[in-house]
Amino acid sequence: MAEGARSVDALLAAAGIDPAEGVQVVAAARLAAAPFDPGLPLLLLPGGPASANEPLPGRHARRGPAAVLAALYPAEHPVRPLPDGEPRIVASLDDGALARGAWLVPPLPIAENVASPHGMAAISARLRAPDGCPWDRRQDHRSLRPYLLEEAYETLDAIEHGTPDDLAEELGDLYLQVVLHAQLAAEVGAFDLTDVYRTLGTKIVRRHPHVFGDVTVDGVDQVVTNWETIKSAERAGSGRSQASFADVARTLPALPASREIQERASALGWDWPDVAGVWEKVGEELEELRDAAAEPSSADERLHELGDVLFAMANLARWLGLDPEEALRVANRRWVDRYAAVEALAAERGLVLAELDPEAKDALWNEVKAR
């Protein structure tokens, strides 16, 4: 047995830990890069290899081991120097102390292991346990659908209008939906969270051969083209329809779906040579809608022409480097905020907005707009 292994065995014996029950052994200098679970005992060894200075990207990158522990454990969580020594708390540790000797960090209970992805998976399983939460136990994939959409939109709102803390909270709520769906699937043996991670990680590596392989790209356009080519090969290999647009989600809102379709078409070489053709197409579709509205026509015909206008406008947004969904969302909010300002201005002047004629309403609107 190697000297290092004997040392670890001696430290575990001094800590009273049976390795068969689960323990993590990490060099302190590697802590920022180690995907450890605070829900299991952690044995920290002094020192570490030179590569320890190259942690994985993320919040803990370039942090010392004491800062990593402080981010994942409560400040008053006990730690113990090994083989013997006076117990301390996480808040009292510094990198120097961790570098000079071995330390045992006891595991956190489920309800306190809240700062790592390992903890959230355990919390989700506990909620679904027979003596867990009645609401969580009643859910299934279909019943959770509205919450997934709600959390996605709240995350978008936090990106556009919130603070960093707001965004962190909403991203957590969104991640909860992923964890819950994975837990539901794990309970029936369909898949679990590790399959979600594996599928995602494998896909991202495969679709970035210019980062993880030897492919060379000249810029963003070639990255997008390669991405669509790789996706097409994936569809062929999976037995799914090889049609280029078969996997555009049918539940995707119309404007994002339009953008996705047109970005994919462009990557496949189906696009205008320059933006002039796009402007011309928008004008053409507007004229056809105007004709359909002016002449006797069915609602289906008018709907058809309106759809063509919106599709052309979404394509113009793509050419201008803009997101049509975001543009319309911002316009909606701007109009609502402006109307609220008009209401406030009318109330300030003792006017009843509903009783004003169109000219007076326009005057208030233009005054607010000019501000």
C-alpha distance (Angstrom), angle and dihedral (degrees) to the residues before:
residue distance angle dihedral
M1 . . .
A2 3.81 . .
E3 3.79 119.5 .
G4 3.83 90.9 -117.3
A5 3.80 91.8 54.1
R6 3.82 91.4 49.3
S7 3.80 89.3 50.3
V8 3.79 92.1 52.0
D9 3.80 91.1 47.5
A10 3.79 90.1 51.5
L11 3.80 91.8 49.4
L12 3.79 92.1 48.7
A13 3.79 90.0 49.2
A14 3.80 90.4 50.1
A15 3.81 89.1 50.9
G16 3.80 91.8 48.5
I17 3.81 92.0 -122.9
D18 3.80 123.7 148.4
P19 3.84 106.4 -147.8
A20 3.81 89.2 -150.7
E21 3.80 88.4 68.7
G22 3.79 92.3 56.1
V23 3.78 133.2 -86.3
Q24 3.80 136.0 172.8
V25 3.80 121.3 -138.0
V26 3.80 116.4 -164.2
A27 3.80 134.1 163.0
A28 3.80 107.1 -118.1
A29 3.80 91.9 -125.8
R30 3.82 89.1 57.1
L31 3.78 95.8 50.3
A32 3.81 96.0 101.8
A33 3.81 90.4 56.8
A34 3.81 98.7 39.7
P35 3.83 116.9 99.1
F36 3.80 93.0 -144.1
D37 3.81 127.7 164.0
P38 3.83 116.9 -127.0
G39 3.80 86.4 -154.0
L40 3.83 89.5 74.9
P41 3.81 129.2 59.5
L42 3.81 111.6 -87.2
L43 3.80 121.7 -149.2
L44 3.80 110.4 -163.4
L45 3.78 117.0 -159.0
P46 3.80 123.1 -161.0
G47 3.79 120.4 -105.0
G48 3.79 125.9 0.6
P49 3.82 142.2 -160.2
A50 3.81 123.1 -58.9
S51 3.80 89.6 -107.1
A52 3.79 86.9 67.9
N53 3.78 86.2 84.7
E54 3.81 89.2 68.5
P55 3.82 104.2 67.7
L56 3.76 124.3 177.3
P57 3.82 115.1 -87.9
G58 3.77 116.9 -93.4
R59 3.76 142.0 81.9
H60 3.81 92.8 -45.6
A61 3.81 95.7 48.9
R62 3.80 112.1 124.8
R63 3.83 90.8 7.2
G64 3.75 122.5 129.3
P65 3.81 120.0 -117.0
A66 3.83 93.5 -104.0
A67 3.81 90.7 56.3
V68 3.82 90.7 48.6
L69 3.80 91.1 53.5
A70 3.80 90.7 46.8
A71 3.81 90.1 53.6
L72 3.81 94.4 51.5
Y73 3.80 105.0 33.2
P74 3.82 133.3 51.4
A75 3.81 113.2 -97.3
E76 3.82 91.6 -115.4
H77 3.81 94.9 48.4
P78 3.84 108.8 128.9
V79 3.80 122.7 -117.4
R80 3.78 126.9 -174.1
P81 3.81 129.8 -149.8
L82 3.82 113.0 -134.8
P83 2.97 144.0 -96.9
D84 3.82 83.8 11.2
G85 3.74 137.1 -29.6
E86 3.78 144.9 121.5
P87 3.83 112.2 -57.0
R88 3.78 116.3 -116.4
I89 3.79 137.4 -177.3
V90 3.81 129.2 -109.4
A91 3.80 92.7 -109.9
S92 3.81 90.7 60.1
L93 3.80 96.2 55.2
D94 3.78 127.3 102.5
D95 3.79 132.2 -176.8
G96 3.79 91.8 -103.4
A97 3.79 93.3 58.0
L98 3.81 91.6 48.0
A99 3.82 91.1 49.9
R100 3.80 94.3 52.8
G101 3.78 100.5 58.4
A102 3.79 150.4 -8.4
W103 3.81 121.9 -70.6
L104 3.78 136.2 -167.7
V105 3.81 117.4 -143.9
P106 3.83 108.6 -167.3
P107 3.82 118.2 -136.8
L108 3.78 123.4 -93.2
P109 3.80 120.1 -122.0
I110 3.82 115.3 -113.6
A111 3.80 94.7 -99.9
E112 3.83 91.8 54.4
N113 3.81 99.0 41.5
V114 3.79 91.4 88.8
A115 3.80 104.5 130.5
S116 3.80 101.3 66.4
P117 3.82 134.6 61.7
H118 3.80 88.7 -121.6
G119 3.78 89.3 61.5
M120 3.79 95.0 50.8
A121 3.80 91.4 54.0
A122 3.81 90.0 52.8
I123 3.80 91.6 46.9
S124 3.80 90.5 51.8
A125 3.80 92.0 50.6
R126 3.81 90.1 48.9
L127 3.81 91.4 52.2
R128 3.81 89.7 53.6
A129 3.81 94.8 46.3
P130 3.84 118.9 115.0
D131 3.81 89.7 -101.1
G132 3.80 93.3 38.1
C133 3.80 130.6 101.1
P134 3.83 115.7 -38.0
W135 3.81 91.7 -145.8
D136 3.82 94.1 51.5
R137 3.80 91.9 44.8
R138 3.80 90.3 55.6
Q139 3.81 95.4 55.3
D140 3.81 128.7 100.3
H141 3.79 134.2 175.8
R142 3.80 93.2 -84.3
S143 3.79 96.5 46.5
L144 3.82 90.7 53.0
R145 3.82 94.2 54.6
P146 3.81 97.7 95.0
Y147 3.81 91.7 50.0
L148 3.80 91.5 53.7
L149 3.80 90.7 55.0
E150 3.80 92.7 42.4
E151 3.80 93.2 51.8
A152 3.81 92.0 46.2
Y153 3.81 91.4 54.4
E154 3.80 92.5 44.7
T155 3.80 88.3 52.9
L156 3.81 89.9 52.9
D157 3.79 89.7 50.3
A158 3.82 90.5 51.3
I159 3.81 90.2 51.2
E160 3.79 91.4 51.9
H161 3.80 102.1 36.7
G162 3.80 110.9 7.0
T163 3.78 138.3 88.6
P164 3.81 124.1 -107.4
D165 3.81 87.8 -97.8
D166 3.82 90.1 52.9
L167 3.80 90.7 51.5
A168 3.82 92.3 47.8
E169 3.81 89.9 52.1
E170 3.80 94.5 47.9
L171 3.80 93.1 46.0
G172 3.80 86.6 53.5
D173 3.81 91.1 52.0
L174 3.80 89.6 49.3
Y175 3.81 91.8 48.6
L176 3.80 89.3 50.9
Q177 3.80 88.5 64.4
V178 3.81 90.1 55.4
V179 3.81 90.9 48.9
L180 3.82 93.6 47.9
H181 3.80 93.9 49.7
A182 3.81 90.3 48.2
Q183 3.82 90.1 49.9
L184 3.81 91.7 51.2
A185 3.79 90.1 50.8
A186 3.82 92.9 46.3
E187 3.79 91.0 54.9
V188 3.82 91.4 61.6
G189 3.80 94.8 38.1
A190 3.82 95.1 -110.8
F191 3.82 98.4 121.7
D192 3.79 139.4 -48.3
L193 3.79 139.6 -143.8
T194 3.80 92.5 -78.9
D195 3.81 88.8 59.9
V196 3.80 89.3 52.1
Y197 3.81 90.7 51.8
R198 3.81 92.7 43.9
T199 3.80 94.6 48.5
L200 3.79 92.2 47.8
G201 3.80 96.3 43.8
T202 3.81 93.6 46.2
K203 3.79 91.8 48.1
I204 3.80 94.8 48.9
V205 3.81 92.7 47.9
R206 3.82 91.2 47.5
R207 3.79 92.9 49.5
H208 3.81 93.7 49.4
P209 3.82 103.2 58.7
H210 3.82 87.8 148.9
V211 3.83 88.3 64.4
F212 3.81 103.3 31.7
G213 3.82 99.0 26.1
D214 3.76 140.1 33.6
V215 3.81 99.7 -85.3
T216 3.82 115.9 125.3
V217 3.80 121.3 -148.1
D218 3.79 130.6 -169.6
G219 3.80 97.8 -149.9
V220 3.79 149.0 -44.0
D221 3.81 95.3 -53.1
Q222 3.80 92.1 58.4
V223 3.82 90.5 46.6
V224 3.81 89.7 55.5
T225 3.81 92.2 46.5
N226 3.81 91.5 50.0
W227 3.82 89.8 47.4
E228 3.81 92.2 56.2
T229 3.81 92.0 44.9
I230 3.79 90.8 52.2
K231 3.81 91.8 46.7
S232 3.81 89.5 51.9
A233 3.81 90.1 52.9
E234 3.80 89.6 48.6
R235 3.80 91.2 53.9
A236 3.79 90.7 50.1
G237 3.80 92.1 49.2
S238 3.81 93.8 48.1
G239 3.79 95.5 53.1
R240 3.80 91.7 -118.3
S241 3.79 122.7 133.0
Q242 3.79 109.9 -66.1
A243 3.81 92.2 -149.4
S244 3.81 106.8 127.3
F245 3.81 94.4 -124.6
A246 3.81 100.5 34.0
D247 3.80 93.7 106.9
V248 3.81 97.6 50.5
A249 3.81 99.5 121.7
R250 3.79 112.3 -107.3
T251 3.81 90.3 -148.2
L252 3.81 93.2 54.5
P253 3.84 111.1 117.1
A254 3.79 111.2 -100.8
L255 3.81 100.0 -108.9
P256 3.83 95.8 48.5
A257 3.82 88.7 44.4
S258 3.80 90.4 52.4
R259 3.78 91.0 50.1
E260 3.82 91.6 48.2
I261 3.81 91.9 49.4
Q262 3.78 93.5 49.4
E263 3.80 95.5 43.8
R264 3.79 88.9 51.3
A265 3.81 91.9 46.9
S266 3.80 89.8 51.5
A267 3.82 91.4 50.1
L268 3.81 87.8 52.7
G269 3.81 90.7 53.6
W270 3.83 96.9 -102.6
D271 3.80 101.6 126.5
W272 3.78 145.7 105.0
P273 3.82 116.1 -84.4
D274 3.81 90.3 -126.8
V275 3.80 141.1 -4.6
A276 3.82 92.9 -94.1
G277 3.80 90.1 77.3
V278 3.81 90.2 50.9
W279 3.82 92.5 53.2
E280 3.80 89.1 48.7
K281 3.81 91.1 50.4
V282 3.81 91.5 50.9
G283 3.81 90.2 52.3
E284 3.80 91.3 47.2
E285 3.81 93.0 51.4
L286 3.81 92.2 46.2
E287 3.80 89.8 53.0
E288 3.79 91.7 50.4
L289 3.81 90.4 50.2
R290 3.81 90.5 48.7
D291 3.80 90.0 52.0
A292 3.81 92.5 47.5
A293 3.81 90.6 50.7
A294 3.83 93.9 46.9
E295 3.79 98.2 45.1
P296 3.80 128.7 58.2
S297 3.78 104.3 -83.7
S298 3.78 139.2 147.2
A299 3.78 124.6 -99.8
D300 3.81 87.7 -112.6
E301 3.81 91.0 57.1
R302 3.79 92.6 49.6
L303 3.80 90.2 46.3
H304 3.80 89.4 51.2
E305 3.80 92.9 52.5
L306 3.81 93.4 44.3
G307 3.80 89.1 52.2
D308 3.81 90.1 52.4
V309 3.82 90.2 52.3
L310 3.80 92.6 50.5
F311 3.81 91.7 45.7
A312 3.81 90.7 51.1
M313 3.81 91.3 47.0
A314 3.81 90.5 51.0
N315 3.79 88.3 53.2
L316 3.80 90.9 49.5
A317 3.81 88.8 51.9
R318 3.81 88.9 53.9
W319 3.80 91.0 51.6
L320 3.81 90.0 49.8
G321 3.81 90.5 50.7
L322 3.80 92.9 -113.4
D323 3.81 133.9 129.0
P324 3.84 108.3 -124.1
E325 3.80 92.1 -155.9
E326 3.79 91.7 53.2
A327 3.80 91.6 45.0
L328 3.80 92.4 53.4
R329 3.80 92.7 43.0
V330 3.81 90.6 52.5
A331 3.81 90.5 46.7
N332 3.81 90.7 51.1
R333 3.79 91.9 51.2
R334 3.80 92.7 44.4
W335 3.82 90.9 52.9
V336 3.83 92.8 47.5
D337 3.82 91.8 48.2
R338 3.79 91.4 47.4
Y339 3.81 92.1 49.2
A340 3.82 89.6 50.4
A341 3.81 88.3 53.2
V342 3.82 90.2 50.4
E343 3.82 90.0 51.5
A344 3.80 90.4 50.0
L345 3.81 92.1 48.0
A346 3.80 91.9 49.3
A347 3.82 91.4 49.4
E348 3.80 90.5 48.2
R349 3.81 89.5 56.5
G350 3.77 94.9 43.4
L351 3.80 93.7 -110.4
V352 3.80 126.7 144.5
L353 3.78 103.2 -136.1
A354 3.81 95.3 -155.2
E355 3.83 91.0 55.8
L356 3.81 96.3 52.9
D357 3.79 121.2 102.9
P358 3.82 119.0 -118.3
E359 3.81 93.2 -98.6
A360 3.81 92.4 54.6
K361 3.79 91.5 47.0
D362 3.80 90.3 50.3
A363 3.79 90.3 50.0
L364 3.82 91.1 55.1
W365 3.80 91.1 44.8
N366 3.79 93.1 50.7
E367 3.79 91.3 46.8
V368 3.79 91.2 53.8
K369 3.79 91.3 44.0
A370 3.81 91.2 52.1
R371 3.80 90.1 55.5
